[in-house]
Amino acid sequence: MPDNWQAVGQAMSQRREQLRLKQHHVAKRSGVSQAIIRELEYNTVERRRSYRTLEALSTALEWPAGHLTAIRATSPTSTSRTPAAPISPLQPDTDPNARHPSPGTPASTSRTLIGEAITNLANTLDTHLTTYSLPAPSHVELSVRAKPSDHITLTIESDNFSITAATMLHWANTLLIPQARLTGKPPAKGVEVQILGKLTNQVNIILIAHANACIEELRNRSLSHEQTVIWLHMQAVGALR
């Protein structure tokens, strides 16, 4: 069985950021020394840890007891932060004898960085969805080298808007620094609910849902964060019955 301690450390660090905990908080919760937590997160010492240590840390980070043990058993190649292989350009009509940038050239390095950024966004999103058992979004866009920064855009849809509202509220409660807003647009565009936030301190996310059934009530209106959250709670009542 592989020992992917790098993935364990990355997962612990990201989870602490989500829960807004310091290392000494996790140490107090788990009974594991802060020195060991630091070694795991920074992967500074190649040393096997007992499953009891990982269970205590998983519980302290509000995961199932076996969560970190499962991460430890993943393949190192699936979670490594080493640069991804360069992405080959899709040019079926180009001359097969034409020269392509060799590894290490600026063009090749640029493609590698883009591939790594996309992989990082996708892995971070997958971790968040799995951790909180969130339903898969209906549409996902990964934007890298974007202004003002790299980000993920998710579209949330359901046949029943109460379920969509409940899902949006769940996201609002699990993101860092969430900001929700509702905008009633002209009839052709309907009503849009948007939540801006962070999956981690480095990964920004935008969630979008449309409430066209409420267009008459909210046409040309704009609700603040607090008003939007209250409105979503009211709409989600149907999903909770």
Biotite code that builds the C-alpha atoms (Angstrom):
import biotite.structure as struc

atoms = struc.array([
    struc.Atom([0.000, 0.000, 0.000], chain_id="A", res_id=1, res_name="MET", atom_name="CA", element="C"),
    struc.Atom([1.422, 3.427, -0.915], chain_id="A", res_id=2, res_name="PRO", atom_name="CA", element="C"),
    struc.Atom([2.263, 5.964, 1.807], chain_id="A", res_id=3, res_name="ASP", atom_name="CA", element="C"),
    struc.Atom([1.192, 9.297, 0.362], chain_id="A", res_id=4, res_name="ASN", atom_name="CA", element="C"),
    struc.Atom([2.165, 11.520, 3.295], chain_id="A", res_id=5, res_name="TRP", atom_name="CA", element="C"),
    struc.Atom([2.390, 14.581, 1.061], chain_id="A", res_id=6, res_name="GLN", atom_name="CA", element="C"),
    struc.Atom([-1.334, 14.283, 0.271], chain_id="A", res_id=7, res_name="ALA", atom_name="CA", element="C"),
    struc.Atom([-2.092, 13.830, 3.974], chain_id="A", res_id=8, res_name="VAL", atom_name="CA", element="C"),
    struc.Atom([-0.250, 17.054, 4.811], chain_id="A", res_id=9, res_name="GLY", atom_name="CA", element="C"),
    struc.Atom([-1.938, 19.012, 2.023], chain_id="A", res_id=10, res_name="GLN", atom_name="CA", element="C"),
    struc.Atom([-5.393, 17.773, 3.066], chain_id="A", res_id=11, res_name="ALA", atom_name="CA", element="C"),
    struc.Atom([-4.762, 18.703, 6.708], chain_id="A", res_id=12, res_name="MET", atom_name="CA", element="C"),
    struc.Atom([-3.555, 22.186, 5.823], chain_id="A", res_id=13, res_name="SER", atom_name="CA", element="C"),
    struc.Atom([-6.498, 22.888, 3.485], chain_id="A", res_id=14, res_name="GLN", atom_name="CA", element="C"),
    struc.Atom([-8.992, 21.555, 6.036], chain_id="A", res_id=15, res_name="ARG", atom_name="CA", element="C"),
    struc.Atom([-7.565, 23.767, 8.783], chain_id="A", res_id=16, res_name="ARG", atom_name="CA", element="C"),
    struc.Atom([-8.021, 26.773, 6.497], chain_id="A", res_id=17, res_name="GLU", atom_name="CA", element="C"),
    struc.Atom([-11.635, 25.783, 5.836], chain_id="A", res_id=18, res_name="GLN", atom_name="CA", element="C"),
    struc.Atom([-12.346, 25.401, 9.567], chain_id="A", res_id=19, res_name="LEU", atom_name="CA", element="C"),
    struc.Atom([-10.222, 28.462, 10.415], chain_id="A", res_id=20, res_name="ARG", atom_name="CA", element="C"),
    struc.Atom([-8.148, 26.511, 12.914], chain_id="A", res_id=21, res_name="LEU", atom_name="CA", element="C"),
    struc.Atom([-4.519, 26.981, 13.918], chain_id="A", res_id=22, res_name="LYS", atom_name="CA", element="C"),
    struc.Atom([-2.170, 24.043, 14.384], chain_id="A", res_id=23, res_name="GLN", atom_name="CA", element="C"),
    struc.Atom([-2.327, 24.389, 18.174], chain_id="A", res_id=24, res_name="HIS", atom_name="CA", element="C"),
    struc.Atom([-6.140, 24.144, 18.008], chain_id="A", res_id=25, res_name="HIS", atom_name="CA", element="C"),
    struc.Atom([-5.877, 20.824, 16.159], chain_id="A", res_id=26, res_name="VAL", atom_name="CA", element="C"),
    struc.Atom([-3.271, 19.636, 18.666], chain_id="A", res_id=27, res_name="ALA", atom_name="CA", element="C"),
    struc.Atom([-5.604, 20.417, 21.569], chain_id="A", res_id=28, res_name="LYS", atom_name="CA", element="C"),
    struc.Atom([-8.568, 18.718, 19.880], chain_id="A", res_id=29, res_name="ARG", atom_name="CA", element="C"),
    struc.Atom([-6.666, 15.576, 18.876], chain_id="A", res_id=30, res_name="SER", atom_name="CA", element="C"),
    struc.Atom([-4.114, 15.083, 21.629], chain_id="A", res_id=31, res_name="GLY", atom_name="CA", element="C"),
    struc.Atom([-1.417, 14.925, 18.934], chain_id="A", res_id=32, res_name="VAL", atom_name="CA", element="C"),
    struc.Atom([1.548, 17.220, 19.491], chain_id="A", res_id=33, res_name="SER", atom_name="CA", element="C"),
    struc.Atom([1.837, 20.376, 17.411], chain_id="A", res_id=34, res_name="GLN", atom_name="CA", element="C"),
    struc.Atom([5.313, 19.242, 16.345], chain_id="A", res_id=35, res_name="ALA", atom_name="CA", element="C"),
    struc.Atom([3.877, 16.123, 14.720], chain_id="A", res_id=36, res_name="ILE", atom_name="CA", element="C"),
    struc.Atom([1.123, 18.141, 13.038], chain_id="A", res_id=37, res_name="ILE", atom_name="CA", element="C"),
    struc.Atom([3.756, 20.529, 11.674], chain_id="A", res_id=38, res_name="ARG", atom_name="CA", element="C"),
    struc.Atom([5.882, 17.644, 10.381], chain_id="A", res_id=39, res_name="GLU", atom_name="CA", element="C"),
    struc.Atom([2.860, 16.098, 8.627], chain_id="A", res_id=40, res_name="LEU", atom_name="CA", element="C"),
    struc.Atom([1.659, 19.334, 7.017], chain_id="A", res_id=41, res_name="GLU", atom_name="CA", element="C"),
    struc.Atom([5.079, 20.391, 5.800], chain_id="A", res_id=42, res_name="TYR", atom_name="CA", element="C"),
    struc.Atom([6.170, 16.802, 5.041], chain_id="A", res_id=43, res_name="ASN", atom_name="CA", element="C"),
    struc.Atom([9.537, 17.547, 6.637], chain_id="A", res_id=44, res_name="THR", atom_name="CA", element="C"),
    struc.Atom([10.145, 14.151, 8.266], chain_id="A", res_id=45, res_name="VAL", atom_name="CA", element="C"),
    struc.Atom([9.792, 10.809, 6.475], chain_id="A", res_id=46, res_name="GLU", atom_name="CA", element="C"),
    struc.Atom([8.268, 8.852, 9.324], chain_id="A", res_id=47, res_name="ARG", atom_name="CA", element="C"),
    struc.Atom([5.351, 6.428, 9.513], chain_id="A", res_id=48, res_name="ARG", atom_name="CA", element="C"),
    struc.Atom([2.496, 7.477, 11.784], chain_id="A", res_id=49, res_name="ARG", atom_name="CA", element="C"),
    struc.Atom([0.123, 5.061, 13.444], chain_id="A", res_id=50, res_name="SER", atom_name="CA", element="C"),
    struc.Atom([-3.452, 4.745, 12.267], chain_id="A", res_id=51, res_name="TYR", atom_name="CA", element="C"),
    struc.Atom([-4.542, 5.949, 15.738], chain_id="A", res_id=52, res_name="ARG", atom_name="CA", element="C"),
    struc.Atom([-2.720, 9.241, 15.173], chain_id="A", res_id=53, res_name="THR", atom_name="CA", element="C"),
    struc.Atom([-4.424, 9.690, 11.811], chain_id="A", res_id=54, res_name="LEU", atom_name="CA", element="C"),
    struc.Atom([-7.814, 8.779, 13.307], chain_id="A", res_id=55, res_name="GLU", atom_name="CA", element="C"),
    struc.Atom([-7.379, 11.364, 16.073], chain_id="A", res_id=56, res_name="ALA", atom_name="CA", element="C"),
    struc.Atom([-6.410, 14.039, 13.555], chain_id="A", res_id=57, res_name="LEU", atom_name="CA", element="C"),
    struc.Atom([-9.284, 13.127, 11.219], chain_id="A", res_id=58, res_name="SER", atom_name="CA", element="C"),
    struc.Atom([-11.785, 13.456, 14.065], chain_id="A", res_id=59, res_name="THR", atom_name="CA", element="C"),
    struc.Atom([-10.227, 16.747, 15.219], chain_id="A", res_id=60, res_name="ALA", atom_name="CA", element="C"),
    struc.Atom([-10.629, 18.099, 11.679], chain_id="A", res_id=61, res_name="LEU", atom_name="CA", element="C"),
    struc.Atom([-14.311, 17.012, 11.649], chain_id="A", res_id=62, res_name="GLU", atom_name="CA", element="C"),
    struc.Atom([-13.798, 14.186, 9.168], chain_id="A", res_id=63, res_name="TRP", atom_name="CA", element="C"),
    struc.Atom([-14.731, 10.494, 9.507], chain_id="A", res_id=64, res_name="PRO", atom_name="CA", element="C"),
    struc.Atom([-12.103, 8.663, 11.575], chain_id="A", res_id=65, res_name="ALA", atom_name="CA", element="C"),
    struc.Atom([-10.635, 6.845, 8.568], chain_id="A", res_id=66, res_name="GLY", atom_name="CA", element="C"),
    struc.Atom([-10.410, 9.874, 6.263], chain_id="A", res_id=67, res_name="HIS", atom_name="CA", element="C"),
    struc.Atom([-6.673, 10.594, 6.517], chain_id="A", res_id=68, res_name="LEU", atom_name="CA", element="C"),
    struc.Atom([-5.834, 6.889, 6.430], chain_id="A", res_id=69, res_name="THR", atom_name="CA", element="C"),
    struc.Atom([-7.700, 6.677, 3.111], chain_id="A", res_id=70, res_name="ALA", atom_name="CA", element="C"),
    struc.Atom([-5.812, 9.693, 1.767], chain_id="A", res_id=71, res_name="ILE", atom_name="CA", element="C"),
    struc.Atom([-2.506, 8.152, 2.846], chain_id="A", res_id=72, res_name="ARG", atom_name="CA", element="C"),
    struc.Atom([-3.341, 5.095, 0.734], chain_id="A", res_id=73, res_name="ALA", atom_name="CA", element="C"),
    struc.Atom([-3.849, 7.091, -2.478], chain_id="A", res_id=74, res_name="THR", atom_name="CA", element="C"),
    struc.Atom([-1.322, 6.974, -5.277], chain_id="A", res_id=75, res_name="SER", atom_name="CA", element="C"),
    struc.Atom([1.297, 9.743, -4.888], chain_id="A", res_id=76, res_name="PRO", atom_name="CA", element="C"),
    struc.Atom([1.027, 10.520, -8.589], chain_id="A", res_id=77, res_name="THR", atom_name="CA", element="C"),
    struc.Atom([-2.673, 11.406, -8.275], chain_id="A", res_id=78, res_name="SER", atom_name="CA", element="C"),
    struc.Atom([-2.183, 14.186, -5.698], chain_id="A", res_id=79, res_name="THR", atom_name="CA", element="C"),
    struc.Atom([1.364, 15.356, -6.259], chain_id="A", res_id=80, res_name="SER", atom_name="CA", element="C"),
    struc.Atom([1.952, 19.054, -6.879], chain_id="A", res_id=81, res_name="ARG", atom_name="CA", element="C"),
    struc.Atom([4.777, 18.388, -9.288], chain_id="A", res_id=82, res_name="THR", atom_name="CA", element="C"),
    struc.Atom([4.240, 20.077, -12.647], chain_id="A", res_id=83, res_name="PRO", atom_name="CA", element="C"),
    struc.Atom([1.866, 18.303, -14.987], chain_id="A", res_id=84, res_name="ALA", atom_name="CA", element="C"),
    struc.Atom([3.050, 17.139, -18.388], chain_id="A", res_id=85, res_name="ALA", atom_name="CA", element="C"),
    struc.Atom([2.849, 19.826, -21.070], chain_id="A", res_id=86, res_name="PRO", atom_name="CA", element="C"),
    struc.Atom([-0.522, 19.996, -22.819], chain_id="A", res_id=87, res_name="ILE", atom_name="CA", element="C"),
    struc.Atom([-0.161, 19.339, -26.523], chain_id="A", res_id=88, res_name="SER", atom_name="CA", element="C"),
    struc.Atom([-1.937, 21.921, -28.687], chain_id="A", res_id=89, res_name="PRO", atom_name="CA", element="C"),
    struc.Atom([-4.878, 20.636, -30.750], chain_id="A", res_id=90, res_name="LEU", atom_name="CA", element="C"),
    struc.Atom([-3.754, 21.398, -34.298], chain_id="A", res_id=91, res_name="GLN", atom_name="CA", element="C"),
    struc.Atom([-4.864, 18.510, -36.552], chain_id="A", res_id=92, res_name="PRO", atom_name="CA", element="C"),
    struc.Atom([-4.240, 20.476, -39.750], chain_id="A", res_id=93, res_name="ASP", atom_name="CA", element="C"),
    struc.Atom([-0.683, 21.587, -38.990], chain_id="A", res_id=94, res_name="THR", atom_name="CA", element="C"),
    struc.Atom([2.354, 20.228, -40.758], chain_id="A", res_id=95, res_name="ASP", atom_name="CA", element="C"),
    struc.Atom([3.503, 17.076, -38.912], chain_id="A", res_id=96, res_name="PRO", atom_name="CA", element="C"),
    struc.Atom([7.090, 18.014, -39.762], chain_id="A", res_id=97, res_name="ASN", atom_name="CA", element="C"),
    struc.Atom([6.789, 21.447, -38.147], chain_id="A", res_id=98, res_name="ALA", atom_name="CA", element="C"),
    struc.Atom([8.997, 22.064, -35.142], chain_id="A", res_id=99, res_name="ARG", atom_name="CA", element="C"),
    struc.Atom([7.336, 22.173, -31.719], chain_id="A", res_id=100, res_name="HIS", atom_name="CA", element="C"),
    struc.Atom([8.785, 23.787, -28.601], chain_id="A", res_id=101, res_name="PRO", atom_name="CA", element="C"),
    struc.Atom([11.082, 21.400, -26.793], chain_id="A", res_id=102, res_name="SER", atom_name="CA", element="C"),
    struc.Atom([10.675, 20.779, -23.054], chain_id="A", res_id=103, res_name="PRO", atom_name="CA", element="C"),
    struc.Atom([12.062, 23.655, -21.030], chain_id="A", res_id=104, res_name="GLY", atom_name="CA", element="C"),
    struc.Atom([11.286, 26.348, -23.619], chain_id="A", res_id=105, res_name="THR", atom_name="CA", element="C"),
    struc.Atom([9.031, 29.273, -22.556], chain_id="A", res_id=106, res_name="PRO", atom_name="CA", element="C"),
    struc.Atom([6.043, 27.937, -24.540], chain_id="A", res_id=107, res_name="ALA", atom_name="CA", element="C"),
    struc.Atom([6.383, 24.460, -23.034], chain_id="A", res_id=108, res_name="SER", atom_name="CA", element="C"),
    struc.Atom([6.780, 25.863, -19.530], chain_id="A", res_id=109, res_name="THR", atom_name="CA", element="C"),
    struc.Atom([3.709, 28.048, -20.011], chain_id="A", res_id=110, res_name="SER", atom_name="CA", element="C"),
    struc.Atom([1.575, 25.048, -20.966], chain_id="A", res_id=111, res_name="ARG", atom_name="CA", element="C"),
    struc.Atom([2.907, 23.107, -17.988], chain_id="A", res_id=112, res_name="THR", atom_name="CA", element="C"),
    struc.Atom([1.946, 25.880, -15.563], chain_id="A", res_id=113, res_name="LEU", atom_name="CA", element="C"),
    struc.Atom([-1.541, 26.094, -17.040], chain_id="A", res_id=114, res_name="ILE", atom_name="CA", element="C"),
    struc.Atom([-1.990, 22.330, -16.743], chain_id="A", res_id=115, res_name="GLY", atom_name="CA", element="C"),
    struc.Atom([-0.821, 22.416, -13.131], chain_id="A", res_id=116, res_name="GLU", atom_name="CA", element="C"),
    struc.Atom([-3.207, 25.278, -12.310], chain_id="A", res_id=117, res_name="ALA", atom_name="CA", element="C"),
    struc.Atom([-6.174, 23.426, -13.839], chain_id="A", res_id=118, res_name="ILE", atom_name="CA", element="C"),
    struc.Atom([-5.279, 20.246, -11.927], chain_id="A", res_id=119, res_name="THR", atom_name="CA", element="C"),
    struc.Atom([-5.020, 22.179, -8.670], chain_id="A", res_id=120, res_name="ASN", atom_name="CA", element="C"),
    struc.Atom([-8.450, 23.778, -9.148], chain_id="A", res_id=121, res_name="LEU", atom_name="CA", element="C"),
    struc.Atom([-10.064, 20.450, -10.080], chain_id="A", res_id=122, res_name="ALA", atom_name="CA", element="C"),
    struc.Atom([-8.524, 18.587, -7.120], chain_id="A", res_id=123, res_name="ASN", atom_name="CA", element="C"),
    struc.Atom([-9.518, 21.317, -4.665], chain_id="A", res_id=124, res_name="THR", atom_name="CA", element="C"),
    struc.Atom([-13.111, 21.300, -5.938], chain_id="A", res_id=125, res_name="LEU", atom_name="CA", element="C"),
    struc.Atom([-13.301, 17.489, -5.794], chain_id="A", res_id=126, res_name="ASP", atom_name="CA", element="C"),
    struc.Atom([-12.001, 17.499, -2.198], chain_id="A", res_id=127, res_name="THR", atom_name="CA", element="C"),
    struc.Atom([-14.636, 20.046, -1.163], chain_id="A", res_id=128, res_name="HIS", atom_name="CA", element="C"),
    struc.Atom([-17.500, 18.165, -2.844], chain_id="A", res_id=129, res_name="LEU", atom_name="CA", element="C"),
    struc.Atom([-16.416, 14.890, -1.239], chain_id="A", res_id=130, res_name="THR", atom_name="CA", element="C"),
    struc.Atom([-15.799, 16.367, 2.216], chain_id="A", res_id=131, res_name="THR", atom_name="CA", element="C"),
    struc.Atom([-19.258, 17.910, 2.460], chain_id="A", res_id=132, res_name="TYR", atom_name="CA", element="C"),
    struc.Atom([-21.136, 15.292, 0.373], chain_id="A", res_id=133, res_name="SER", atom_name="CA", element="C"),
    struc.Atom([-22.385, 18.014, -1.964], chain_id="A", res_id=134, res_name="LEU", atom_name="CA", element="C"),
    struc.Atom([-24.272, 17.051, -5.127], chain_id="A", res_id=135, res_name="PRO", atom_name="CA", element="C"),
    struc.Atom([-22.377, 17.464, -8.371], chain_id="A", res_id=136, res_name="ALA", atom_name="CA", element="C"),
    struc.Atom([-23.015, 20.848, -10.011], chain_id="A", res_id=137, res_name="PRO", atom_name="CA", element="C"),
    struc.Atom([-24.715, 20.913, -13.395], chain_id="A", res_id=138, res_name="SER", atom_name="CA", element="C"),
    struc.Atom([-21.897, 22.911, -15.010], chain_id="A", res_id=139, res_name="HIS", atom_name="CA", element="C"),
    struc.Atom([-18.265, 23.615, -14.073], chain_id="A", res_id=140, res_name="VAL", atom_name="CA", element="C"),
    struc.Atom([-15.805, 26.101, -15.558], chain_id="A", res_id=141, res_name="GLU", atom_name="CA", element="C"),
    struc.Atom([-12.141, 26.338, -14.520], chain_id="A", res_id=142, res_name="LEU", atom_name="CA", element="C"),
    struc.Atom([-10.560, 29.706, -15.333], chain_id="A", res_id=143, res_name="SER", atom_name="CA", element="C"),
    struc.Atom([-6.788, 29.966, -15.108], chain_id="A", res_id=144, res_name="VAL", atom_name="CA", element="C"),
    struc.Atom([-4.594, 32.963, -15.817], chain_id="A", res_id=145, res_name="ARG", atom_name="CA", element="C"),
    struc.Atom([-7.797, 34.918, -15.479], chain_id="A", res_id=146, res_name="ALA", atom_name="CA", element="C"),
    struc.Atom([-8.381, 38.398, -14.121], chain_id="A", res_id=147, res_name="LYS", atom_name="CA", element="C"),
    struc.Atom([-8.375, 39.198, -11.280], chain_id="A", res_id=148, res_name="PRO", atom_name="CA", element="C"),
    struc.Atom([-7.262, 35.640, -10.407], chain_id="A", res_id=149, res_name="SER", atom_name="CA", element="C"),
    struc.Atom([-7.754, 31.964, -11.197], chain_id="A", res_id=150, res_name="ASP", atom_name="CA", element="C"),
    struc.Atom([-11.215, 30.755, -10.151], chain_id="A", res_id=151, res_name="HIS", atom_name="CA", element="C"),
    struc.Atom([-13.933, 28.118, -10.507], chain_id="A", res_id=152, res_name="ILE", atom_name="CA", element="C"),
    struc.Atom([-17.445, 28.921, -11.738], chain_id="A", res_id=153, res_name="THR", atom_name="CA", element="C"),
    struc.Atom([-20.249, 26.486, -10.853], chain_id="A", res_id=154, res_name="LEU", atom_name="CA", element="C"),
    struc.Atom([-23.831, 26.514, -12.074], chain_id="A", res_id=155, res_name="THR", atom_name="CA", element="C"),
    struc.Atom([-26.318, 24.905, -9.686], chain_id="A", res_id=156, res_name="ILE", atom_name="CA", element="C"),
    struc.Atom([-29.607, 23.651, -11.144], chain_id="A", res_id=157, res_name="GLU", atom_name="CA", element="C"),
    struc.Atom([-32.426, 21.310, -10.152], chain_id="A", res_id=158, res_name="SER", atom_name="CA", element="C"),
    struc.Atom([-35.956, 20.612, -11.333], chain_id="A", res_id=159, res_name="ASP", atom_name="CA", element="C"),
    struc.Atom([-37.080, 21.885, -7.919], chain_id="A", res_id=160, res_name="ASN", atom_name="CA", element="C"),
    struc.Atom([-35.701, 25.325, -6.982], chain_id="A", res_id=161, res_name="PHE", atom_name="CA", element="C"),
    struc.Atom([-36.111, 24.501, -3.275], chain_id="A", res_id=162, res_name="SER", atom_name="CA", element="C"),
    struc.Atom([-33.367, 21.906, -3.707], chain_id="A", res_id=163, res_name="ILE", atom_name="CA", element="C"),
    struc.Atom([-31.223, 24.409, -5.595], chain_id="A", res_id=164, res_name="THR", atom_name="CA", element="C"),
    struc.Atom([-31.703, 26.956, -2.795], chain_id="A", res_id=165, res_name="ALA", atom_name="CA", element="C"),
    struc.Atom([-30.771, 24.386, -0.133], chain_id="A", res_id=166, res_name="ALA", atom_name="CA", element="C"),
    struc.Atom([-27.638, 23.475, -2.096], chain_id="A", res_id=167, res_name="THR", atom_name="CA", element="C"),
    struc.Atom([-26.657, 27.140, -2.447], chain_id="A", res_id=168, res_name="MET", atom_name="CA", element="C"),
    struc.Atom([-27.097, 27.633, 1.301], chain_id="A", res_id=169, res_name="LEU", atom_name="CA", element="C"),
    struc.Atom([-24.887, 24.606, 1.981], chain_id="A", res_id=170, res_name="HIS", atom_name="CA", element="C"),
    struc.Atom([-22.177, 26.157, -0.193], chain_id="A", res_id=171, res_name="TRP", atom_name="CA", element="C"),
    struc.Atom([-22.573, 29.513, 1.561], chain_id="A", res_id=172, res_name="ALA", atom_name="CA", element="C"),
    struc.Atom([-22.055, 27.785, 4.930], chain_id="A", res_id=173, res_name="ASN", atom_name="CA", element="C"),
    struc.Atom([-18.902, 25.909, 3.872], chain_id="A", res_id=174, res_name="THR", atom_name="CA", element="C"),
    struc.Atom([-17.012, 28.563, 1.886], chain_id="A", res_id=175, res_name="LEU", atom_name="CA", element="C"),
    struc.Atom([-14.503, 31.004, 3.302], chain_id="A", res_id=176, res_name="LEU", atom_name="CA", element="C"),
    struc.Atom([-15.699, 34.641, 3.267], chain_id="A", res_id=177, res_name="ILE", atom_name="CA", element="C"),
    struc.Atom([-18.919, 33.996, 1.307], chain_id="A", res_id=178, res_name="PRO", atom_name="CA", element="C"),
    struc.Atom([-20.774, 36.910, -0.292], chain_id="A", res_id=179, res_name="GLN", atom_name="CA", element="C"),
    struc.Atom([-24.235, 36.236, -1.685], chain_id="A", res_id=180, res_name="ALA", atom_name="CA", element="C"),
    struc.Atom([-26.349, 38.525, -3.846], chain_id="A", res_id=181, res_name="ARG", atom_name="CA", element="C"),
    struc.Atom([-29.544, 38.309, -5.848], chain_id="A", res_id=182, res_name="LEU", atom_name="CA", element="C"),
    struc.Atom([-30.206, 40.348, -8.969], chain_id="A", res_id=183, res_name="THR", atom_name="CA", element="C"),
    struc.Atom([-33.516, 40.584, -10.798], chain_id="A", res_id=184, res_name="GLY", atom_name="CA", element="C"),
    struc.Atom([-32.661, 41.111, -14.457], chain_id="A", res_id=185, res_name="LYS", atom_name="CA", element="C"),
    struc.Atom([-34.846, 41.990, -17.441], chain_id="A", res_id=186, res_name="PRO", atom_name="CA", element="C"),
    struc.Atom([-37.478, 39.342, -18.311], chain_id="A", res_id=187, res_name="PRO", atom_name="CA", element="C"),
    struc.Atom([-35.335, 37.606, -20.897], chain_id="A", res_id=188, res_name="ALA", atom_name="CA", element="C"),
    struc.Atom([-32.567, 36.965, -18.336], chain_id="A", res_id=189, res_name="LYS", atom_name="CA", element="C"),
    struc.Atom([-34.621, 36.196, -15.226], chain_id="A", res_id=190, res_name="GLY", atom_name="CA", element="C"),
    struc.Atom([-33.379, 36.207, -11.622], chain_id="A", res_id=191, res_name="VAL", atom_name="CA", element="C"),
    struc.Atom([-29.771, 35.277, -10.789], chain_id="A", res_id=192, res_name="GLU", atom_name="CA", element="C"),
    struc.Atom([-28.458, 34.255, -7.387], chain_id="A", res_id=193, res_name="VAL", atom_name="CA", element="C"),
    struc.Atom([-24.687, 34.433, -7.062], chain_id="A", res_id=194, res_name="GLN", atom_name="CA", element="C"),
    struc.Atom([-22.335, 33.457, -4.239], chain_id="A", res_id=195, res_name="ILE", atom_name="CA", element="C"),
    struc.Atom([-18.688, 34.498, -4.254], chain_id="A", res_id=196, res_name="LEU", atom_name="CA", element="C"),
    struc.Atom([-16.256, 32.835, -1.876], chain_id="A", res_id=197, res_name="GLY", atom_name="CA", element="C"),
    struc.Atom([-13.090, 30.826, -1.412], chain_id="A", res_id=198, res_name="LYS", atom_name="CA", element="C"),
    struc.Atom([-12.544, 27.076, -1.237], chain_id="A", res_id=199, res_name="LEU", atom_name="CA", element="C"),
    struc.Atom([-9.138, 27.793, 0.297], chain_id="A", res_id=200, res_name="THR", atom_name="CA", element="C"),
    struc.Atom([-7.166, 30.979, 0.745], chain_id="A", res_id=201, res_name="ASN", atom_name="CA", element="C"),
    struc.Atom([-5.775, 30.424, -2.764], chain_id="A", res_id=202, res_name="GLN", atom_name="CA", element="C"),
    struc.Atom([-8.835, 29.173, -4.673], chain_id="A", res_id=203, res_name="VAL", atom_name="CA", element="C"),
    struc.Atom([-11.749, 31.495, -5.508], chain_id="A", res_id=204, res_name="ASN", atom_name="CA", element="C"),
    struc.Atom([-15.167, 30.230, -6.538], chain_id="A", res_id=205, res_name="ILE", atom_name="CA", element="C"),
    struc.Atom([-18.345, 31.669, -8.050], chain_id="A", res_id=206, res_name="ILE", atom_name="CA", element="C"),
    struc.Atom([-21.699, 29.855, -7.727], chain_id="A", res_id=207, res_name="LEU", atom_name="CA", element="C"),
    struc.Atom([-24.643, 30.784, -9.923], chain_id="A", res_id=208, res_name="ILE", atom_name="CA", element="C"),
    struc.Atom([-28.295, 29.698, -9.802], chain_id="A", res_id=209, res_name="ALA", atom_name="CA", element="C"),
    struc.Atom([-31.305, 31.020, -11.676], chain_id="A", res_id=210, res_name="HIS", atom_name="CA", element="C"),
    struc.Atom([-34.748, 31.461, -10.113], chain_id="A", res_id=211, res_name="ALA", atom_name="CA", element="C"),
    struc.Atom([-36.878, 32.268, -13.114], chain_id="A", res_id=212, res_name="ASN", atom_name="CA", element="C"),
    struc.Atom([-40.077, 31.196, -11.310], chain_id="A", res_id=213, res_name="ALA", atom_name="CA", element="C"),
    struc.Atom([-39.671, 34.222, -9.034], chain_id="A", res_id=214, res_name="CYS", atom_name="CA", element="C"),
    struc.Atom([-39.173, 36.758, -11.802], chain_id="A", res_id=215, res_name="ILE", atom_name="CA", element="C"),
    struc.Atom([-42.379, 38.714, -11.156], chain_id="A", res_id=216, res_name="GLU", atom_name="CA", element="C"),
    struc.Atom([-41.560, 39.076, -7.466], chain_id="A", res_id=217, res_name="GLU", atom_name="CA", element="C"),
    struc.Atom([-37.934, 40.109, -7.932], chain_id="A", res_id=218, res_name="LEU", atom_name="CA", element="C"),
    struc.Atom([-37.772, 41.823, -11.323], chain_id="A", res_id=219, res_name="ARG", atom_name="CA", element="C"),
    struc.Atom([-35.315, 44.746, -11.268], chain_id="A", res_id=220, res_name="ASN", atom_name="CA", element="C"),
    struc.Atom([-34.563, 44.178, -7.568], chain_id="A", res_id=221, res_name="ARG", atom_name="CA", element="C"),
    struc.Atom([-31.170, 43.633, -5.956], chain_id="A", res_id=222, res_name="SER", atom_name="CA", element="C"),
    struc.Atom([-30.756, 41.997, -2.541], chain_id="A", res_id=223, res_name="LEU", atom_name="CA", element="C"),
    struc.Atom([-27.801, 42.335, -0.159], chain_id="A", res_id=224, res_name="SER", atom_name="CA", element="C"),
    struc.Atom([-25.879, 39.353, 1.229], chain_id="A", res_id=225, res_name="HIS", atom_name="CA", element="C"),
    struc.Atom([-28.049, 39.105, 4.347], chain_id="A", res_id=226, res_name="GLU", atom_name="CA", element="C"),
    struc.Atom([-31.282, 39.540, 2.382], chain_id="A", res_id=227, res_name="GLN", atom_name="CA", element="C"),
    struc.Atom([-30.206, 36.933, -0.167], chain_id="A", res_id=228, res_name="THR", atom_name="CA", element="C"),
    struc.Atom([-29.383, 34.357, 2.538], chain_id="A", res_id=229, res_name="VAL", atom_name="CA", element="C"),
    struc.Atom([-32.776, 34.933, 4.203], chain_id="A", res_id=230, res_name="ILE", atom_name="CA", element="C"),
    struc.Atom([-34.514, 34.591, 0.838], chain_id="A", res_id=231, res_name="TRP", atom_name="CA", element="C"),
    struc.Atom([-32.656, 31.346, 0.101], chain_id="A", res_id=232, res_name="LEU", atom_name="CA", element="C"),
    struc.Atom([-33.701, 29.978, 3.504], chain_id="A", res_id=233, res_name="HIS", atom_name="CA", element="C"),
    struc.Atom([-37.329, 30.734, 2.667], chain_id="A", res_id=234, res_name="MET", atom_name="CA", element="C"),
    struc.Atom([-37.017, 29.040, -0.736], chain_id="A", res_id=235, res_name="GLN", atom_name="CA", element="C"),
    struc.Atom([-35.233, 25.997, 0.739], chain_id="A", res_id=236, res_name="ALA", atom_name="CA", element="C"),
    struc.Atom([-38.037, 25.141, 3.148], chain_id="A", res_id=237, res_name="VAL", atom_name="CA", element="C"),
    struc.Atom([-39.661, 22.904, 0.536], chain_id="A", res_id=238, res_name="GLY", atom_name="CA", element="C"),
    struc.Atom([-36.497, 20.792, 0.204], chain_id="A", res_id=239, res_name="ALA", atom_name="CA", element="C"),
    struc.Atom([-36.319, 20.204, 3.950], chain_id="A", res_id=240, res_name="LEU", atom_name="CA", element="C"),
    struc.Atom([-39.860, 18.807, 4.360], chain_id="A", res_id=241, res_name="ARG", atom_name="CA", element="C"),
])
